[in-house]
Amino acid sequence: MFSKKVVLRLNRTTKERNNHPSIFKGLILAMLSGMAHSFVGLIVKHIKNLHPGQLALCRFIATFAMCMPETVKTRQNLLGPRKLRILVVLRGVFGGLNVFLNFIAFRHLGLGEASVIIFSAPVFVTILARIFLKEPCNIFQTITVILTIIGIMFSAKLPTRLSEVPIVYSSEKTYGLLAAIFSLFSISILQILTRKVRPVHPSILTFHYSWVGILEIAILTAIFGNFHLQQCGIQNIYILLLALLSYCTITLLVMAFQCEYAGPVSTVRAAADISLSFLWQIFIFHDLPDTYGIIGAVLVLFSINLIGLDRWNASTQGNLLSCEKLKRVSF
């Protein structure tokens, strides 16, 4: 009897694996998510008369409105599980801070440079996961972290002593670099908190992510910036596109994670966003990246691809071992 149950379980696992969406579907969704986020950065860079915080506030208001139907449909407690409520709200705090700093970095830096720094988060998540979640971190991951740090240093043009002509940082450039670096740490902590609150329904997480972000960004914008009325005409269309693309970025990413492992999804999304951001920077804003920026982008992309392949390989081996154990027990 025990053998029959194991065989039935093995057949069910095989059937689910055969019905699993194609790998290419998950990667395509991840690429579309990265493309949508690059268009968001393009819009934030283009609208110069509105503070980035005000644009971020529009994003969170749209996300709040679009997530409400799904949240109500779940018929669950909006506060979430009692033991995880503080973490859920804390996730919203870091989420709002990440978007606020993200948009400031897009405004004051080149789109390619900002994307290189911000989208190196998958590499730094491994360090935080080791510290807070006790997940394994091998020598391979340590090497990728070191390469990423070097890549960020080149993107920030820190090794200026190697060149004959020193690079002078403007206050705007310094502001953008600090925003990008703190946004990197915010999104890394956000991903760790998302891992901790896995039992909570995604729509409940989006609900808290939205309302906390609305309050937080409204306060930050009032302190560090100001609010202006938007211009009539095409700017209204840009803001609507910003809201729609922001929601598509989140939705497509969730769908991609449902189809494929986290490693390849994060890798493809980061590669798509960084590549397109450099294209917008060159062909739309006519801002050619220098040698430091190119070297930094190559190092960060190389590290992200390595960490993504490592996670994919680990997940694949885990699934194969589980199937082999079931087969041994059944026979």
Protein Blocks (a to p, Z undefined) as FASTA:
>chain_A
ZZmmmmmmmmmmmmmmmmpccfklmmmmmmmmmmmmmmmmmmmmmmmmbcfklmmmmmmm
mmmmmmmmmmmmnopafkbpfklmmmmmmmmmmmmmmmmmmmmmmmmmcfklmmmmmmmm
mmmmmmmmmmmnopacdfklmmmmmmmmmmmmmmnommmmlpmbdcdddfklmmmmmmmm
mmmmmmmmmmmmmmmmmmpcfklmmmmmmmmmmmmmmmmmmmmmccddddehjllmmmmm
mmmmmmmmmmmmmmmmmmpcfklmmmmmmmmmmmmmmmmmmmmnopacdfklmmmmmmmm
mmmmmmmmmmmmmmmmmmmmmmmmmmmmmZZ
